[in-house]
């Protein structure tokens, strides 16, 4: 069966779980996956996770609610919001998802707080249409201009689907962006709060508050997640877990694995097996 077909194929609960990754783009990951039962444990990541269920029912806990995502709806999981995932029926569920860094949304919003879709699912047709640009075809790598257009449309559609927020406090986008750039340059050796304060020219408490509002997570979590991105890329290219952990700045392999499970809902070995179809 072609895992990149239009999503109409019937899948039985006996089929093996799998994950397929599209050609990676900067600040964007796209996947298609199938799970016949339990998908992943409660976890959180610092990106938007936006997707469409292609067949079956994708059920997940989000906040205090149990949510069912059906074909035709758009799933929008906000950065750093805990969630899990499992099949809502015996047929399993198949879906496509992209993981988009909030920094890309901020290139469009220019310092406004990130849009939040209550309940994690939207029926807004404008949002469904905008997100199709990144979900329709995973075979073909995205042209940079194509990606820019898609991100712009998605940011505006998210804002429209959310509605305007009232009483928004002012945030210092330039200071938070300087801190983010320093974090990206410090994956292997880490960075101190004093260095972040100096780079951003603001105090650590305001920086932490503004960073969360603009990029969806804390500076520490952002650094940890970028290290995990580096680990996934390295082990997918054949590096051992221990070497990848050390190279990415983790204390050891067990330290990295604990963060991996909390972030993605399963250990790195399982992720690698699903990726390779084993």
Phi, psi and omega in degrees: 000138178282115182287354177250024179285187188280006175089005183270346184295142180277133180245136179262161183291351181274349182289146183287143176296145177208158175224134176238131178257138173283168175305124185291149174237156178302130176065018181212134172234138179233137180222161162233141185212159174224133173230134184272343181210251177287129180264300183203151180285172178302129182202177177207152177222167189261019175249164162291137170246110187235131183197177178234132169283126183270325178205153182079196180235123176262115182251144180202151173273131183218111190067233180258008185251152166261120187248140174246121179257125185247159173306138182098346176260165176246125176269127181229101179264121184288148177307137175069015175267121181296142178199159173236198179193136177202164180286137178273350178221172181289345181282353183079183178219147181233137186208161169242144185214146167235149181246113190243125180294135177304333179302327179289322176295323180293336175298333178268314185283335174064039174109002177279151176302150183294138176297141181236122177267110182297133179084351175079001181222137179234142173257011182292119182294332179293321179289320178300316180295316182296321183284340178299333182300328180262353185247346188291318186225111177265354179292319193260133176295148183278134170291142181306319179291324177297318179295317179300316179299316182295317181297319178300311181298321181292317180299316180293319180294321176298316180297317180294320181290332181279320188089157183290138175275145178260150175065034182289130176278155181287143177232155181260092184294318183297317180296315180294324179292324176297319178295319180298319179296322177293320178299317180296331180273001188237026186298317189282330186242354179079178183208147182269161175297325178299319179293322178294320177299317182293318181293322184270345181059042176210163182284158189296329184285318176293320178300315180299316180295314181292322180299317179295319180294324186271323187242003169084002180199176180279161176303319180296314178297322179299314179299315180298317181292325177292327175294320178294324174302317180295320178298312182299317178298318184291315182287332175293334178270003174108359179287148179290158180298320182293317180292320179295322179297314180293317181297327183274359174097008177279155182298319178195182183295320181293324176299314178296317183297320178301316179290324180298313181295318179296332184271318188249348175091001175203160184287162183298328179296317178295318178302316182293322179294317179296321180297324181269001178072021183276000000 
